[in-house]
Amino acid sequence: MKIRKLNWVAAAIAALVVPFRTASALETATLVGSETCIACHSEQAATFSGSMHGKKIAVTKKVDADKTCETCHGAGSLHAAAAGDKTNPGFATIKNPAKADSKAVAKACFTCHTDKAVMLWSTSSHAQSGMSCAKCHSVHNGQGSKNLKKSANETCYQCHAKQKAEGNLASHHPVAEGKLECVSCHNPHGGPVGNLKSESVEETCFKCHAEKAGPFLHEHAPVTEGCTVCHKPHGSVNESLLKQPQPYLCLRCHKWPHNERNTTGGTNAFKAKTLPERGRCTDCHREIHGSDRKYVFKD
């Protein structure tokens, strides 16, 4: 009976001691230096040294080469001691930001990346949808100054297939031609509207199309309301990125403006024509965004 009781006591003590040892071990991990990491992770070390992170961390963040691995992954003594044994509690003490949840990854990245554009992250649709920094960036294998997994545009097109398709339509901004990039207008890390760099769609457009901004003596109401009333920003089958061809687009607001009878009592020649025969409204109304001379927007 005494032996059975002693066994029960020993089991109870063991149940308390093992978790305590694990918790204690987690708290006492120490730095071992990059050379220890490289002994097992030589491939990752080689790609990291050629990446922008590997080249700049020592210069811009004053991090010694021997501390680069553990700066992001945490102290590695327990992980190294586990020697690849995943059942050993110490193996899991190392951090892998690529596999962490999006908020934890962002927190780790923001310890170094504190510039204004990046710090808008919480306002972005990407952050609000739970996207991780590791979705687009790779610390070890990234390309260029942004450590992207793919080119800037192809990174966006992984999710934004509709915009990619629109960019290949007959009328489009010269993104496919390499004269613009998605990030010419958008800040993927956040922004006021649609991850735009500017405060609004209109300000974004006017950076390149300043002559359309006005102010004009005679303003065209849709222009003051917003560029996207008439235009599709990523691409269209119609000229000038229009949502509909002329005259159909104009007739959404201007219901038969030329249907008056002429002075001889006959039907106006414009009305007598079918819509496709009428041509473009801008053949006459050339200053369609606004005019300082005529309220009918003629030059």
Residue, then its C-alpha position, 0 to 999 in steps of 0.5 A: m500500500k505504501i509503495r502504491k502511494l509513493n508511486w502516486v506521489a512520484a507521478a504527481i511531482a513529475a507532472l508538475v516538474v515537466p511543465f515547469r522545466t519546459a516553461s523554464a527552458l523557454e525562458t532561458a534560450t540564449l544567443v548562439g550566433s549566426e555560425t551555429c545557425i549556418a551549420c544547418h541552414s547554409e542554403q538559407a544563409a546563402t540566399f539571405s546574404g545576397s538579398m537586400h535585407g542581408k546587404k543592408i541590415a548591418v549598415t542601416k540597423k547596425v546589426d553585427a553579422d553574427k546576430t542577423c539570424e537571431t534578430c528576427h528568429g529569436a535566441g537559438s540555443l534551445h533550437a540548436a540543442a534539439a538538433g532537428d528533433k521536432t519532439n523536443p520542446g526546445f525545437a519550437t522555441i525559434k520563431n518563423p515569421a513566415k508561418a506566424d499570424s499576420k499581426a505577429v509578422a507585421k509587428a516583427c517587420f515594423t521593428c525596422h520598417t518605420d517609414k511613413a508609407v509602410m506605417l499606413w498598414s493598418t488602414s489598408s484593405h490588405a491588413q483588414s483582410g488578414m494578409s501577411c507581409a510574407k504573402c508578398h515579401s521574402v526576407h531570404n529570397g526576395q527580389g530587388s529593393k523591396n524583397l518581393k517574391k515576384s515583380a511589383n506588378e506580378t505580385c499585385y496580379q496574384c490576387h487582382a486578376k480582374q485589374k490585370a485583365e482590364g490592363n490588357l484591353a484596347s484602352h489602358h494605362p501603359v502598365a503592360e508597356g512598363k511606363l507605369e506600375c501598380v505602385s505608381c498610383h497605389n500604396p500597397h501598405g495603405g492609404p485613404v481610398g483604395n490604397l491610393k497614394s493620394e487623398s482621392v481618386e481625382e488627386t491621383c488622376f490629376k498628377c498626370h492629367a493636370e490640364k483636366a483639373g480646372p477650375f473652369l468658368h463652366e464646369h462639367a458636373p461629372v468631372t467635379e463629382g469624380c473621374t470614375v463617373c465616366h472612366k474606368p481607371h484600369g482599362s476599357v474596350n472604349e477609347s480614353l478609358l470610357k465606361q461606354p462609347q460615345p454618344y451612349l455615355c453622354l446620353r446617360c445624362h444628356k437625354w436627346p439634347h439635339n431633338e429640337r425642330n429646326t427653324t423650317g419646321g423639319t426634323n433636326a438632322f441630328k435627330a434623324k440619324t441613328l445613334p451609331e451614325r451620329g459620331r462622337c459628342t466630342d467632335c463638337h464638344r471638345e472641352i468636355h472636362g470644362s471650359d472658360r469660354k463656352y458653357v456647351f464646352k466647345d473650343 
